[in-house]
Amino acid sequence: MPELPTVEAIEYRRELPTGTTKPCVFLCESPTGDTEEYVTKMRHGVRQFGLAYECIAFHLAVHFGIDCPPAALVRLSLDLAVAQKQDPALCDRIIRSVGLNFGSAFLPGYATWLPSRRVSAGFRKQAAEIIAFDALVDNADRRIDKPNLLTGPLRTVVIDHELIFSFLRLVGNAGPWFQRLHFLLRHPLYEGLKGQELNLAGFHERLAALTDETIDDICLSVPAEFDLEQRDRISDYLKTVRSEADTFIRGIEEVLR
């Protein structure tokens, strides 16, 4: 499994107007000298384990063929923080986040998915796989009022996964995974897929092919700075769903019937 590349933030560009974690766009430089803008979630101010979950979600999305922006580990420096001294709050955020952070390549020309947008026949297979992906990672945070989907000229991409694995935040016994699938009723793609014939054969195959080794590698790939405490529970959960792949797919189909 390829590791996330590490890039150096060399210039602050702007703070995005949306997002509770106030992500910022930095111009970043790769080890080969190439530069690109990354939407960066900084460790300071992000929810606990949020950056770890972003890393895991990215690797799982790649495995399942779910479109998402290219990701990287963005290294912030003290020098970059000092360069923002005219904005004390921003300077403080960067100082508290010096080191590795999570970044997604900025995609110009992309806009948030509108609730009124129709799920076209050509997009239906991808939309069904996005719902299956959110079911797998227990992502109730992608909902009608917060789509966390970006649409562009050629594709629709998923973003913002710092609140996946919601079962880890439940008080008491979370119960089996199949009892929680009804959060999909609030998914931004639900109405466009409800009652439609779904094609989840490819997702099913990739789920069955998600080996123990791949799951462990994904969980172990999270940088130590992101402080993932629930690594074993996440790994065990993914292995359980994988072992019940047939039931998992039937559960999604039942919700969308």
Steps between C-alpha positions, in 0.01 A plus 500: 500500500656834394565742786363851493762740363635771730507858370632819659265796542691802368230768482166569667231581245160529671252349745199330347164660585338165585596224739484488877872422521588811294718324241760719332651492154879488490732498202711190552819366349574133434846344544546533121431875509147489354251737663127457556231645723367275776192550714652424838337393824732597782545285808411790729124544500407180320289241678681226689631233262356700208821506299556129560153428367570716194806287422312172540205625292732607218669160478166319512359730231795414276444128559132528411548732204312789662597833346669735749759777474864388510622510859832578668651554839563875524794606714460840666805683631563755771637737236167483315317580823722801573433629150131533603573711810270775366215253569560383859222238496627338180859521620401320821311227309801428283740502797280245678491289182869505409586164347274273297140582412248362249456664162281447193592647164299815430266443205418826321162511331334255739189589699300339782238247391156662514215304665282571197755348259372196311684169510537431130496152354868536415586591860278237665766229536751742652233645730408152625865426572536828693206398718653154548832663592330722760320197640831316530680782683190582709490856369177663617662841447428502124139611501257720310589819688874420487568306178881493517491435125660721238391498137715612212500490123583130479444336837360513851738451791456421869661718767508550877521172690612605846176366655496150356478193725222663699450176697818588690325805648184323615447459872462139605467209259492625140325184385565320170577709193181405313282666763652839417446513123187715523717812521516457121145637483654845556769452236506767224483226233223296664202654320669463163564129557190397692309234308761482223678187387843510662826366363722424798671194353832679462489639853408154629802348326737765635360455851555124483854569374582729795750272671600503865846614392358796304278603791791482743727691262241777463457534875875490563565765233359776722783729617577490872425875521134426425468295820273213394396320819227276354712330236410145605126568526495655154696211354272242665189687381614509137591131511158415642314687227727344237422152632128582471523663156188332361289615794652848479400546136151363566461745789578797275260373236229461764542860621484632142208282392 
